[in-house]
Amino acid sequence: MPQTNNIYATGKRKTAVARVWISPGEGKILVNEVLADDYFERETSRMIARQSLELLELLDKYDVRATVAGGGHSAQAEALRHGIARALTLEDGERRRTLK
């Protein structure tokens, strides 16, 4: 079985759940197989989804693939942010303080 650099984490917010896989890449964010900019209609939801990566200045260093379900688009964006933050923390525990 080939070794991959994917890191998996789950993010939750209210009734929304995001299953998130991050891997080294160029900054592409796919949500339910659709680009995040197309999936989230509101700019604030797009901003919230990218917040963890922007805070650590890693937006162009990781690709994110996520499946979200439940809740509305706002809660899904917040669940995605939570999942990305957890995945980044799993990779490097020193990031937890900044993300918190």
N, CA, C and O atoms as a GROMACS GRO file, in nm:
protein
  400
    1MET      N    1   0.084  -0.116   0.000
    1MET     CA    2   0.000   0.000   0.000
    1MET      C    3   0.090   0.124   0.000
    1MET      O    4   0.180   0.134   0.082
    2PRO      N    5   0.066   0.220  -0.091
    2PRO     CA    6   0.152   0.338  -0.097
    2PRO      C    7   0.131   0.430   0.023
    2PRO      O    8   0.019   0.446   0.073
    3GLN      N    9   0.241   0.489   0.069
    3GLN     CA   10   0.235   0.582   0.181
    3GLN      C   11   0.193   0.720   0.129
    3GLN      O   12   0.250   0.769   0.032
    4THR      N   13   0.093   0.782   0.193
    4THR     CA   14   0.050   0.915   0.153
    4THR      C   15   0.077   1.013   0.265
    4THR      O   16   0.095   0.973   0.380
    5ASN      N   17   0.081   1.140   0.232
    5ASN     CA   18   0.106   1.245   0.330
    5ASN      C   19  -0.024   1.310   0.376
    5ASN      O   20  -0.022   1.422   0.427
    6ASN      N   21  -0.137   1.242   0.359
    6ASN     CA   22  -0.265   1.297   0.401
    6ASN      C   23  -0.278   1.293   0.552
    6ASN      O   24  -0.237   1.196   0.617
    7ILE      N   25  -0.336   1.398   0.608
    7ILE     CA   26  -0.367   1.403   0.750
    7ILE      C   27  -0.517   1.421   0.761
    7ILE      O   28  -0.574   1.507   0.695
    8TYR      N   29  -0.581   1.339   0.844
    8TYR     CA   30  -0.726   1.339   0.856
    8TYR      C   31  -0.768   1.394   0.991
    8TYR      O   32  -0.706   1.364   1.093
    9ALA      N   33  -0.874   1.474   0.992
    9ALA     CA   34  -0.933   1.523   1.117
    9ALA      C   35  -1.080   1.552   1.093
    9ALA      O   36  -1.124   1.572   0.980
   10THR      N   37  -1.156   1.554   1.201
   10THR     CA   38  -1.298   1.584   1.195
   10THR      C   39  -1.324   1.715   1.269
   10THR      O   40  -1.273   1.736   1.379
   11GLY      N   41  -1.403   1.801   1.207
   11GLY     CA   42  -1.443   1.925   1.271
   11GLY      C   43  -1.594   1.929   1.287
   11GLY      O   44  -1.666   1.879   1.201
   12LYS      N   45  -1.641   1.987   1.395
   12LYS     CA   46  -1.784   1.993   1.421
   12LYS      C   47  -1.825   2.132   1.465
   12LYS      O   48  -1.748   2.205   1.529
   13ARG      N   49  -1.947   2.168   1.430
   13ARG     CA   50  -2.007   2.294   1.475
   13ARG      C   51  -2.158   2.276   1.471
   13ARG      O   52  -2.216   2.251   1.365
   14LYS      N   53  -2.223   2.289   1.587
   14LYS     CA   54  -2.366   2.265   1.599
   14LYS      C   55  -2.398   2.128   1.540
   14LYS      O   56  -2.351   2.027   1.592
   15THR      N   57  -2.477   2.122   1.432
   15THR     CA   58  -2.510   1.992   1.372
   15THR      C   59  -2.430   1.964   1.246
   15THR      O   60  -2.452   1.863   1.179
   16ALA      N   61  -2.338   2.052   1.212
   16ALA     CA   62  -2.256   2.033   1.092
   16ALA      C   63  -2.130   1.955   1.128
   16ALA      O   64  -2.071   1.975   1.234
   17VAL      N   65  -2.091   1.865   1.038
   17VAL     CA   66  -1.971   1.783   1.057
   17VAL      C   67  -1.888   1.792   0.929
   17VAL      O   68  -1.941   1.778   0.819
   18ALA      N   69  -1.758   1.815   0.945
   18ALA     CA   70  -1.666   1.821   0.832
   18ALA      C   71  -1.558   1.716   0.851
   18ALA      O   72  -1.490   1.714   0.953
   19ARG      N   73  -1.543   1.629   0.753
   19ARG     CA   74  -1.432   1.532   0.749
   19ARG      C   75  -1.328   1.593   0.658
   19ARG      O   76  -1.355   1.620   0.541
   20VAL      N   77  -1.207   1.615   0.711
   20VAL     CA   78  -1.106   1.694   0.641
   20VAL      C   79  -0.978   1.614   0.621
   20VAL      O   80  -0.929   1.550   0.715
   21TRP      N   81  -0.925   1.617   0.500
   21TRP     CA   82  -0.795   1.561   0.468
   21TRP      C   83  -0.708   1.674   0.416
   21TRP      O   84  -0.748   1.745   0.323
   22ILE      N   85  -0.590   1.692   0.474
   22ILE     CA   86  -0.497   1.792   0.421
   22ILE      C   87  -0.372   1.720   0.372
   22ILE      O   88  -0.331   1.618   0.428
   23SER      N   89  -0.313   1.775   0.269
   23SER     CA   90  -0.190   1.720   0.214
   23SER      C   91  -0.108   1.835   0.156
   23SER      O   92  -0.165   1.938   0.118
   24PRO      N   93   0.023   1.820   0.147
   24PRO     CA   94   0.105   1.925   0.086
   24PRO      C   95   0.056   1.952  -0.056
   24PRO      O   96   0.025   1.859  -0.130
   25GLY      N   97   0.050   2.078  -0.092
   25GLY     CA   98  -0.001   2.112  -0.225
   25GLY      C   99   0.011   2.261  -0.251
   25GLY      O  100   0.102   2.328  -0.203
   26GLU      N  101  -0.085   2.311  -0.329
   26GLU     CA  102  -0.076   2.450  -0.375
   26GLU      C  103  -0.189   2.538  -0.325
   26GLU      O  104  -0.200   2.653  -0.369
   27GLY      N  105  -0.272   2.490  -0.233
   27GLY     CA  106  -0.375   2.574  -0.174
   27GLY      C  107  -0.516   2.551  -0.224
   27GLY      O  108  -0.604   2.634  -0.201
   28LYS      N  109  -0.539   2.441  -0.292
   28LYS     CA  110  -0.673   2.412  -0.343
   28LYS      C  111  -0.759   2.357  -0.229
   28LYS      O  112  -0.717   2.267  -0.157
   29ILE      N  113  -0.880   2.411  -0.215
   29ILE     CA  114  -0.974   2.364  -0.113
   29ILE      C  115  -1.098   2.312  -0.182
   29ILE      O  116  -1.171   2.388  -0.247
   30LEU      N  117  -1.123   2.181  -0.169
   30LEU     CA  118  -1.240   2.118  -0.227
   30LEU      C  119  -1.337   2.079  -0.116
   30LEU      O  120  -1.298   2.016  -0.017
   31VAL      N  121  -1.461   2.118  -0.132
   31VAL     CA  122  -1.566   2.084  -0.035
   31VAL      C  123  -1.672   2.006  -0.111
   31VAL      O  124  -1.732   2.058  -0.205
   32ASN      N  125  -1.694   1.883  -0.071
   32ASN     CA  126  -1.789   1.795  -0.140
   32ASN      C  127  -1.761   1.791  -0.291
   32ASN      O  128  -1.853   1.799  -0.373
   33GLU      N  129  -1.632   1.779  -0.325
   33GLU     CA  130  -1.585   1.770  -0.464
   33GLU      C  131  -1.607   1.898  -0.546
   33GLU      O  132  -1.602   1.893  -0.669
   34VAL      N  133  -1.632   2.011  -0.480
   34VAL     CA  134  -1.652   2.140  -0.546
   34VAL      C  135  -1.552   2.238  -0.483
   34VAL      O  136  -1.526   2.230  -0.363
   35LEU      N  137  -1.497   2.329  -0.562
   35LEU     CA  138  -1.408   2.430  -0.506
   35LEU      C  139  -1.481   2.509  -0.399
   35LEU      O  140  -1.599   2.542  -0.414
   36ALA      N  141  -1.411   2.541  -0.291
   36ALA     CA  142  -1.473   2.610  -0.177
   36ALA      C  143  -1.533   2.744  -0.219
   36ALA      O  144  -1.638   2.784  -0.168
   37ASP      N  145  -1.468   2.814  -0.312
   37ASP     CA  146  -1.522   2.943  -0.357
   37ASP      C  147  -1.655   2.928  -0.429
   37ASP      O  148  -1.736   3.021  -0.429
   38ASP      N  149  -1.679   2.813  -0.489
   38ASP     CA  150  -1.807   2.787  -0.555
   38ASP      C  151  -1.908   2.728  -0.458
   38ASP      O  152  -2.028   2.753  -0.470
   39TYR      N  153  -1.862   2.650  -0.362
   39TYR     CA  154  -1.952   2.584  -0.267
   39TYR      C  155  -2.014   2.684  -0.169
   39TYR      O  156  -2.134   2.682  -0.145
   40PHE      N  157  -1.930   2.772  -0.113
   40PHE     CA  158  -1.979   2.871  -0.018
   40PHE      C  159  -2.015   2.998  -0.093
   40PHE      O  160  -1.930   3.061  -0.154
   41GLU      N  161  -2.141   3.034  -0.087
   41GLU     CA  162  -2.190   3.151  -0.162
   41GLU      C  163  -2.146   3.282  -0.099
   41GLU      O  164  -2.118   3.378  -0.171
   42ARG      N  165  -2.140   3.288   0.034
   42ARG     CA  166  -2.105   3.412   0.102
   42ARG      C  167  -1.954   3.424   0.121
   42ARG      O  168  -1.885   3.326   0.149
   43GLU      N  169  -1.905   3.545   0.104
   43GLU     CA  170  -1.762   3.571   0.122
   43GLU      C  171  -1.720   3.544   0.266
   43GLU      O  172  -1.608   3.498   0.290
   44THR      N  173  -1.807   3.572   0.362
   44THR     CA  174  -1.772   3.547   0.502
   44THR      C  175  -1.752   3.398   0.528
   44THR      O  176  -1.664   3.361   0.605
   45SER      N  177  -1.832   3.314   0.466
   45SER     CA  178  -1.814   3.168   0.483
   45SER      C  179  -1.683   3.123   0.421
   45SER      O  180  -1.615   3.037   0.477
   46ARG      N  181  -1.646   3.180   0.307
   46ARG     CA  182  -1.518   3.147   0.244
   46ARG      C  183  -1.402   3.190   0.331
   46ARG      O  184  -1.302   3.119   0.345
   47MET      N  185  -1.416   3.309   0.391
   47MET     CA  186  -1.312   3.361   0.479
   47MET      C  187  -1.296   3.273   0.603
   47MET      O  188  -1.184   3.242   0.643
   48ILE      N  189  -1.407   3.232   0.662
   48ILE     CA  190  -1.404   3.146   0.780
   48ILE      C  191  -1.339   3.012   0.748
   48ILE      O  192  -1.260   2.961   0.827
   49ALA      N  193  -1.370   2.956   0.633
   49ALA     CA  194  -1.314   2.826   0.594
   49ALA      C  195  -1.162   2.831   0.579
   49ALA      O  196  -1.094   2.734   0.609
   50ARG      N  197  -1.109   2.945   0.533
   50ARG     CA  198  -0.964   2.960   0.511
   50ARG      C  199  -0.890   3.014   0.632
   50ARG      O  200  -0.767   3.022   0.629
   51GLN      N  201  -0.960   3.051   0.736
   51GLN     CA  202  -0.902   3.125   0.848
   51GLN      C  203  -0.781   3.056   0.913
   51GLN      O  204  -0.680   3.122   0.938
   52SER      N  205  -0.789   2.928   0.940
   52SER     CA  206  -0.678   2.858   1.006
   52SER      C  207  -0.552   2.859   0.920
   52SER      O  208  -0.442   2.880   0.970
   53LEU      N  209  -0.568   2.835   0.791
   53LEU     CA  210  -0.453   2.834   0.701
   53LEU      C  211  -0.393   2.973   0.687
   53LEU      O  212  -0.271   2.988   0.682
   54GLU      N  213  -0.478   3.076   0.680
   54GLU     CA  214  -0.428   3.213   0.666
   54GLU      C  215  -0.354   3.258   0.792
   54GLU      O  216  -0.252   3.326   0.783
   55LEU      N  217  -0.405   3.220   0.908
   55LEU     CA  218  -0.343   3.259   1.034
   55LEU      C  219  -0.200   3.207   1.045
   55LEU      O  220  -0.112   3.276   1.095
   56LEU      N  221  -0.178   3.084   0.997
   56LEU     CA  222  -0.046   3.024   1.002
   56LEU      C  223   0.036   3.050   0.875
   56LEU      O  224   0.148   3.000   0.862
   57GLU      N  225  -0.020   3.128   0.782
   57GLU     CA  226   0.045   3.160   0.654
   57GLU      C  227   0.080   3.033   0.577
   57GLU      O  228   0.190   3.021   0.522
   58LEU      N  229  -0.015   2.940   0.572
   58LEU     CA  230   0.003   2.813   0.502
   58LEU      C  231  -0.097   2.795   0.388
   58LEU      O  232  -0.113   2.684   0.337
   59LEU      N  233  -0.163   2.902   0.350
   59LEU     CA  234  -0.271   2.892   0.251
   59LEU      C  235  -0.225   2.831   0.119
   59LEU      O  236  -0.301   2.756   0.056
   60ASP      N  237  -0.104   2.861   0.076
   60ASP     CA  238  -0.056   2.808  -0.053
   60ASP      C  239   0.035   2.687  -0.037
   60ASP      O  240   0.103   2.649  -0.132
   61LYS      N  241   0.037   2.627   0.082
   61LYS     CA  242   0.124   2.512   0.105
   61LYS      C  243   0.049   2.380   0.123
   61LYS      O  244   0.110   2.274   0.120
   62TYR      N  245  -0.083   2.387   0.142
   62TYR     CA  246  -0.162   2.266   0.164
   62TYR      C  247  -0.285   2.264   0.075
   62TYR      O  248  -0.347   2.367   0.049
   63ASP      N  249  -0.319   2.145   0.029
   63ASP     CA  250  -0.447   2.121  -0.037
   63ASP      C  251  -0.540   2.061   0.066
   63ASP      O  252  -0.498   1.982   0.150
   64VAL      N  253  -0.666   2.100   0.061
   64VAL     CA  254  -0.765   2.051   0.155
   64VAL      C  255  -0.877   1.985   0.076
   64VAL      O  256  -0.929   2.041  -0.021
   65ARG      N  257  -0.914   1.865   0.120
   65ARG     CA  258  -1.029   1.795   0.063
   65ARG      C  259  -1.121   1.764   0.180
   65ARG      O  260  -1.079   1.704   0.279
   66ALA      N  261  -1.248   1.804   0.168
   66ALA     CA  262  -1.339   1.787   0.281
   66ALA      C  263  -1.477   1.745   0.233
   66ALA      O  264  -1.521   1.779   0.123
   67THR      N  265  -1.544   1.670   0.318
   67THR     CA  266  -1.687   1.642   0.298
   67THR      C  267  -1.759   1.701   0.419
   67THR      O  268  -1.721   1.678   0.533
   68VAL      N  269  -1.863   1.777   0.391
   68VAL     CA  270  -1.940   1.839   0.498
   68VAL      C  271  -2.085   1.795   0.487
   68VAL      O  272  -2.136   1.768   0.378
   69ALA      N  273  -2.150   1.787   0.602
   69ALA     CA  274  -2.291   1.748   0.605
   69ALA      C  275  -2.357   1.811   0.726
   69ALA      O  276  -2.291   1.841   0.826
   70GLY      N  277  -2.485   1.832   0.717
   70GLY     CA  278  -2.563   1.886   0.828
   70GLY      C  279  -2.550   2.036   0.839
   70GLY      O  280  -2.459   2.097   0.783
   71GLY      N  281  -2.642   2.095   0.913
   71GLY     CA  282  -2.639   2.238   0.939
   71GLY      C  283  -2.654   2.321   0.813
   71GLY      O  284  -2.685   2.269   0.706
   72GLY      N  285  -2.632   2.450   0.826
   72GLY     CA  286  -2.634   2.541   0.712
   72GLY      C  287  -2.494   2.570   0.665
   72GLY      O  288  -2.397   2.516   0.718
   73HIS      N  289  -2.483   2.655   0.566
   73HIS     CA  290  -2.351   2.684   0.509
   73HIS      C  291  -2.259   2.753   0.610
   73HIS      O  292  -2.138   2.729   0.608
   74SER      N  293  -2.313   2.837   0.697
   74SER     CA  294  -2.228   2.903   0.798
   74SER      C  295  -2.170   2.800   0.894
   74SER      O  296  -2.050   2.803   0.921
   75ALA      N  297  -2.252   2.712   0.945
   75ALA     CA  298  -2.204   2.609   1.038
   75ALA      C  299  -2.108   2.514   0.967
   75ALA      O  300  -2.012   2.467   1.029
   76GLN      N  301  -2.132   2.484   0.840
   76GLN     CA  302  -2.042   2.398   0.765
   76GLN      C  303  -1.906   2.464   0.748
   76GLN      O  304  -1.803   2.397   0.758
   77ALA      N  305  -1.903   2.595   0.723
   77ALA     CA  306  -1.775   2.666   0.710
   77ALA      C  307  -1.700   2.664   0.843
   77ALA      O  308  -1.578   2.646   0.844
   78GLU      N  309  -1.771   2.680   0.954
   78GLU     CA  310  -1.706   2.677   1.084
   78GLU      C  311  -1.658   2.537   1.119
   78GLU      O  312  -1.553   2.522   1.181
   79ALA      N  313  -1.733   2.435   1.080
   79ALA     CA  314  -1.689   2.297   1.101
   79ALA      C  315  -1.565   2.268   1.017
   79ALA      O  316  -1.474   2.198   1.062
   80LEU      N  317  -1.561   2.321   0.896
   80LEU     CA  318  -1.444   2.304   0.809
   80LEU      C  319  -1.322   2.372   0.871
   80LEU      O  320  -1.213   2.315   0.872
   81ARG      N  321  -1.340   2.493   0.924
   81ARG     CA  322  -1.230   2.563   0.991
   81ARG      C  323  -1.179   2.480   1.109
   81ARG      O  324  -1.058   2.468   1.129
   82HIS      N  325  -1.270   2.423   1.186
   82HIS     CA  326  -1.233   2.341   1.301
   82HIS      C  327  -1.155   2.217   1.256
   82HIS      O  328  -1.053   2.183   1.317
   83GLY      N  329  -1.202   2.151   1.151
   83GLY     CA  330  -1.133   2.032   1.100
   83GLY      C  331  -0.994   2.063   1.047
   83GLY      O  332  -0.901   1.987   1.071
   84ILE      N  333  -0.980   2.174   0.976
   84ILE     CA  334  -0.848   2.213   0.924
   84ILE      C  335  -0.754   2.244   1.039
   84ILE      O  336  -0.638   2.203   1.037
   85ALA      N  337  -0.803   2.315   1.140
   85ALA     CA  338  -0.719   2.349   1.256
   85ALA      C  339  -0.674   2.222   1.328
   85ALA      O  340  -0.558   2.212   1.369
   86ARG      N  341  -0.764   2.126   1.343
   86ARG     CA  342  -0.727   2.002   1.411
   86ARG      C  343  -0.624   1.923   1.331
   86ARG      O  344  -0.531   1.867   1.387
   87ALA      N  345  -0.641   1.920   1.199
   87ALA     CA  346  -0.545   1.848   1.114
   87ALA      C  347  -0.407   1.915   1.120
   87ALA      O  348  -0.305   1.846   1.127
   88LEU      N  349  -0.404   2.047   1.116
   88LEU     CA  350  -0.276   2.118   1.124
   88LEU      C  351  -0.209   2.096   1.258
   88LEU      O  352  -0.086   2.088   1.266
   89THR      N  353  -0.289   2.087   1.364
   89THR     CA  354  -0.234   2.062   1.497
   89THR      C  355  -0.181   1.920   1.508
   89THR      O  356  -0.079   1.897   1.575
   90LEU      N  357  -0.247   1.824   1.445
   90LEU     CA  358  -0.198   1.687   1.447
   90LEU      C  359  -0.062   1.676   1.380
   90LEU      O  360   0.023   1.598   1.423
   91GLU      N  361  -0.042   1.755   1.275
   91GLU     CA  362   0.085   1.750   1.204
   91GLU      C  363   0.197   1.813   1.287
   91GLU      O  364   0.308   1.762   1.290
   92ASP      N  365   0.166   1.924   1.352
   92ASP     CA  366   0.266   1.995   1.432
   92ASP      C  367   0.198   2.054   1.555
   92ASP      O  368   0.126   2.153   1.545
   93GLY      N  369   0.221   1.993   1.670
   93GLY     CA  370   0.156   2.033   1.794
   93GLY      C  371   0.187   2.175   1.839
   93GLY      O  372   0.112   2.233   1.917
   94GLU      N  373   0.298   2.232   1.790
   94GLU     CA  374   0.335   2.368   1.826
   94GLU      C  375   0.237   2.471   1.771
   94GLU      O  376   0.233   2.584   1.819
   95ARG      N  377   0.159   2.434   1.672
   95ARG     CA  378   0.063   2.527   1.610
   95ARG      C  379  -0.060   2.550   1.696
   95ARG      O  380  -0.135   2.644   1.673
   96ARG      N  381  -0.081   2.464   1.793
   96ARG     CA  382  -0.204   2.471   1.874
   96ARG      C  383  -0.218   2.606   1.942
   96ARG      O  384  -0.327   2.664   1.943
   97ARG      N  385  -0.112   2.657   1.999
   97ARG     CA  386  -0.118   2.785   2.071
   97ARG      C  387  -0.163   2.897   1.978
   97ARG      O  388  -0.246   2.979   2.016
   98THR      N  389  -0.109   2.902   1.857
   98THR     CA  390  -0.146   3.006   1.762
   98THR      C  391  -0.290   2.992   1.718
   98THR      O  392  -0.362   3.091   1.707
   99LEU      N  393  -0.334   2.870   1.693
   99LEU     CA  394  -0.469   2.848   1.644
   99LEU      C  395  -0.574   2.870   1.752
   99LEU      O  396  -0.688   2.906   1.723
  100LYS      N  397  -0.535   2.850   1.875
  100LYS     CA  398  -0.630   2.866   1.984
  100LYS      C  399  -0.664   3.013   2.000
  100LYS      O  400  -0.743   3.048   2.088
   0.00000   0.00000   0.00000
